[in-house]
């Protein structure tokens, strides 16, 4: 008898809630030319009495929805996107508790990068069932609409399939809506069988609101999607050049912070002693006096500690200062991506278990209370450095949906991400890329370089 096997299929990384609704021409004209911040403030003000006065009604019946997600007579969908995402497949088994499932020990598990495999898959793998295109530059729209996109990162589309054989990714079908540049998953099927989907968890990354002229099509309206010109996205060399200044700027910002600068100076003094030890620099004059003064202070501290039975060698003090100096820079670099993320509504225990089972350091950091993350990164920065070898890039600026994001991007996905943004907006402009590997190297170079230059300057002055 053939054994029945179960597989959980997750579309992981980017997801969100997307709405599009018709508005009156008067409402469109009122907001046209106004900033996105003004429109966002109006849409996210829940108390109607506090909304901006004098705004024309959004609907032809004289009403205006109370919430942004109610502007949805054209489309309203919450799901993962197919752009720059991963299909994660994990074999599961019944857990015997209310029809639930758990990961099968030693079972099948594999990740598939959608953009990497799509070219070799059957035509049924990705199917566009509807296209919504909004011209934001239109001054005289025939179909004025409002669009809202709440972009998040996590697992929004999860399904489970049942089969009697091994899992075959070629049997998976993803139907999606091209929602003005975001390919939002509409449904999943495996071997022709529709799969019921559900969401699990996600962390909000940003929102975007805008108005424009609606152009839409579906298979019933047209035999093919409208052709669009492909903009040229930046290549690897261009993207690499774009990481130099943001990475250096982050390192400099961390060093010249209120806490970072004193620690940086102490790290320079410690580094100077060991550079002199190996005859890499020569200390004379004021530089030698500073080193001797620091050595005397550490000697006094060590003597005082010895009186209480504690050993506090000078080399340990130098090592601690240098260690904390690097930790301060890494904490500064992680601030916008991991340290300051608001995820109070997330399942912190599930994030912790993901670190245990998958070794995801970002999940470990996000499982901690927000107030504890900065200290964790400062103390355990070598762990962050190892994690960032695989996911070194933080891209800030307009994302695929047009909103401003700060998001981690693995090494091999940087070019694909740039291509996705370029295709969505027609240009790659306004983005800033930090490379954590460069930030670490820049910090070391700045400490050693400043030490050597200072020693040379003091020698000339002495």
N, C-alpha and C positions, 0 to 999 in steps of 0.2 A: 504494500500500500504506500502510495506516495505521500510524503509528509507535507502538510500545509505550512508555509513559511509566511511571516509577516515582516514588512519593512516600513519604517517611518521615513517619510520624505519631507525634508524641510528646505525652504528657500531662505537662505541666510544672508544677512548683512543689511541691505537697504530695504526699507519698507516705509509705509506712511498712509495717511488719509488724504484723499484727493476729492475735491468737489468742484463742480462747475454749474453755474446757474445763470439764467437770463436776468438782465436788469433793464430798467427804463433808460431811455436816451438822456433824460434829465439827470438821473443818478450818475450815468457814465460821464456826462459833461462836467458835473460838479467835481468829480475826482480826477478827471483827465488833467495831467500836468501837475497834480499834487504829488508829494513824495509818498513812497511806499510806507514810510513810518506813520504818516497821517492816516492812510487807509487802514493800516494794521491796528492803530490805536482805536479807530472807530469800530472795527470788526471784533476786537477783543474786549470791548467795554461791555460787561454783562448788565450793568445797571443802565437801563435805557434813559433815565433822567440825567445821567452823566455824559451821555454821548454828545458829540458836536451838534449844536443846534443848526437849524436851517438846511439840513441835508434833504434833498428831494426823495420821495419814496422810491424804493428799489423795484417794486413790482407794480404792474399796471393796475392792480386793484387798490392802490394807495397804501399798501403795507410795506414794511421792511422787516425781514426776519430778525429775531432777537440774537441769534448766534450765527457765526460764520459758516458752520457746517450745514445750516439750513438753506443755503443758496445752492440747491442741488437738483433742480428740475432737469438739468442736462445729464449729469452723472454724479454719483457719490459712491466711492469704492475705497475700502481699506484693505491693503494687501501688500505683499512684497513686490518688488520690481524685478524684472529680468535683467535690467542693465547692471553690469558689473557685479553680479551676484553669484552665489554658489548653491548648487543643489547638493544637500547633505543627505546621504542615505545611511540608515542604521537599522540593523536587524533587531527586532523586538520579539517578545514572547508574552503571553497572557500572565499577569501576576496573580490571578485568582481573587482579586479584590474589586468587586463591582465592575467587572468587565474591563479593568485597566490593563495597561501593558508596561513592561519594563525592558531595558536593554538586555539582549541575550548575551550571556557571557561567552566570549570567543566568537561571537557572531560576525556577520559581514558588516563592514563599515567603510565608506568611501565618500570623498568630496569630489564634485565635478564642477569646474569653472565653466559657467554657461557660455561665455564669449569664446573660450578656448575650444569647446567641443561642437559648437553649433554648426560650423562649416561642414563637418563630417556626419551630421545626423540626418535622419529622414525629414521630409518637409513638414511632417506632423509634429515635430519636436517643438517648434515655435510657430504659433499661428496668431496673427493679429485679427481680432474680431471687430475692432472698432478703432477709429482714429479721431482724436479731438485736437485740432490745431487752433491756436488763438494768436491772432496778429496784434501784438501789443503796441505797434506803431500806428495803427489805424486812427485817423481823426474823424472819419465819417463812417462809423461801423454800420453794416446792415443788420448784424445780429450782436448787439453789445452783451457781453457776459462778464461775470465775476469768477475768478479762479482762486482757490485756496489750496495750498499743499502743506501738509504737516509732515515733514521728513523725519524719520527715525532710523535707528540702527538696532537690529536684533533679529528675532525669529517671529515673523508675522504670519507666515503661510506654512502650516504643518498638516500633512495628510498621512494616511496609513493605507498601504495596499496589501492584498493577500494573493499569494501565488503558490504554485506547487513546485516551482523550480528556482533557479538562481535569479537574482535581480538583474534585469537588462535595461540599462539607461536608454537604449534605443526605443523601448516601448513606452517611455514617458512622453506625454503630450502636455505642453504648457500653452494655454490660450491667454492672450493678454490684450489690454486696451492701450493703445498708444496715446497716453494722456499728455499731450503737448510736450513730448520729449521724454516722458517717463513711461516705460513699458510695464504697466501695472498688471500683475497676474490676475486674470479673471477666474480661471478654473484649472484644475489638474485632472489628468486621466492617465491610467496605466493599462496598457494592452486593450485600449478601447473602453475601459470601465471608468466612469466618472468617480472621482474621489472627493469625499467631503473634507473640507479644509477648516482649520481653526488657527487662532493666533496663540502665541505663548507669551513672549515678553519683548519689550523694545524700550530703548532709551531715546527720548526726544533730542533731535539735533538742530531743529530750526523750523521756522514757518515762513511762507512767502504768500503774499496776496497781490493780485494785479487784475486789471481790466483789459479787455480787448475785443476784437471782432472774431466771432466764431466761424470756423470752417470744420466740418465734420463729415465722415463717411463711414459706412459699414459695408460688409459683403453684399447686403441687399441693395445698396445704393450704387456700388461700383464693383467691377471685376478685379480691380487692382488698386493698390494704394497709390496716392498721388506721388509723382516723382519729386524728389527734393535734391537740390545740389548739395554735395558733400564738401564741407569746409575742411581745410587742411589743418590737422592737429599737430602740435609740436612733437618733435622727435626726442629720442633719449638724450642727445647731446644738449639740446635746447633746455630740456627739463633739468638736466644736471647743472647747467650754468645758472638756472633759476633758483637753485637751492643754496648757492654760495652766500649771498648777502643775508637772507633770512636766518640761516643757521648761525652765521657770525654775529648778527644782530642779537639773536637770542642769548648767545654766550656772553656777549658784552653787557646786555641788560641784566643778566643774573649776577655778573661780577660786580657791577656798579650799583647794586641794590643796597639797601640799608644794612642788611645782614651780610650780604655777599662780599662787600668790599673789605671790611676788617678781616674776614676769614681769608680772603684772597691775599691780603698783605702778609698775614701770618704764614700762609702756604708758600709765598715767595721766599720768606726768610728761611723756612724749613728746607725748601728746594735748594736755596743757595748753599747751605751747608754741605749738601751731598754732591752738588755740582762741583764745589771746590774740592771735596774729598777725592773725586775722580779726575781732578785737574782739568775740568771743563771750563771753569772760570777762575779768575784770580780776584780775591777780595782784599781791598786796601782801603785806607782812609775811613770815611764815614760808614761804608758798607761793612768793613770789618768791625767797627765799633758797634753797629747795630746787631751783628751776629753775636758778638761777645756779650752784649747786654742781654739779648734774648737767652743765651746759654746760662748766664748768671741767674736770671729770673727762674728759668726752668730748674736750675740746680737748687735754688731756695725752695721751690715748690716740692721738689723731690725729697729734700731734707725734712720739710715739714710733714710730708706724707709718711716718711719712714718713722717719724716719732710715734705715729699711730699704727705702725706695723704694716703700712701699705707701700708697695713698690711702684714707683712712677718714673720710669726711665725717660730721659729726654726724647729718645727716638720714638717712644710711644706717643708722646705729645705731638711731635711733628707729624706722625702718621695719622693721628686722629684729625688734626687740622686740615691736612691735605685731603683726607677722605671726606670730611664734611664740606670742603670747598667744592669738590666734584658733585657731591650730593645736592648742594644748593643749586648748582646749574641744571642738573637733571630735573629737580623739582620745578624749576622755572619753565623748563621746556615742556614738561608734562601738564602744566597748569590748565591749559585750555582743552586738552583732549581727555585726560583721565581724572586729574585732581579736582577740578571744579564742576564735573558733570553732576547735574541734579537727577538722581534716579531713586528718590525715596519710595516711589511706588513699585520699584522692581523687586523681584524675588531674590533677596541677597543670598539666601541659602542655596538656591539654584545656581547662582553665579559662582559661589564658592565650590560647589560640586563640579561645575564645569572646569574650574582650575584643577581640581583633583583628578578628574577623568581625562582631561584633554591637555593639561599643562598650560592653559591660557593665563598668562600673567595679568593681562588686562582685566580678565574676569575676577581675579583675586583682588586687584586694586578696587574695582567697582563694587565688590562685595563688602568693602569696608565702609564705615560711616564717613561721610564727606570730610568731617573735621579731622579724621585720622590719616587721610591719604597723603597729605603733604609730608608729614613726619615719616610715614612708611617709605615714601620714595627717597627721602634724604638718607634714611638709615640703611635701606636695602637697594641702593642704586645699582650695584652690580647685577642684580636680578633684572632690573629694567634694561640695562645695557644689553644683556643676553636676549631679552625679548625683542628689543628694537633692532637686532641684527636681521630679524626676519621681517619685521614691520617697521621700517625706519622712517617712513615719510608721514608728516602731518600736512595736509593740504587745507589751507584756509582761503575763504573767498567764495564767490558764486559757485554753487554746486550744480549737479545735473538738473535740479528743479528750479534753479535761479536763486535759491535762498543762500544766505551766508552760513557756511559750515566750518567746523574744525574736525577733521576726521582722519583716522589712521588709514594708510594705504600700504599694503605689502609691496616688496620690491618689484615683483613680476607684474603687478597690476597698475603701476603708475602710468604707463603709456596708454593702457586701455581706459583708465579713468579720464585722462586728458582728452582722449578721443571722444568719450561719451559726453563730456562737458562741451567740447567744440561742436559736436553734432547738434546738441540741444540748443546752443546759443549762437552758433555761427562764428564763434571766436573763442580763443583761450586768452582771457584778459581779466586782470584783477585778482588772480590767484597767487598765493604765496606758499612756497613749499619749504618746510623745514626737514632737514635730514639729521636724525638723532646721532648717527655715526659721526657726522661732521661736527655737531655741537660738542660731543665728547672730545674729539680731536682738537677742535678750536680751543677748548678750555685748557687742555694740556699745553698746547702751543703758546697760549697767552701767558700761562704761569711761568713756563720756562723762558719764553722770550722776554717777558717783563723782568724776570730775575737777571738774565744775562745783560740786558740793556741798563738796568739800574746799577749793577755792579760796575759796568764800564763807565757810566756817568759819575758815580761816586769816586771811582779811581781817578778820573780826570780832575774832579773837584778837590780831591785830597792831595 
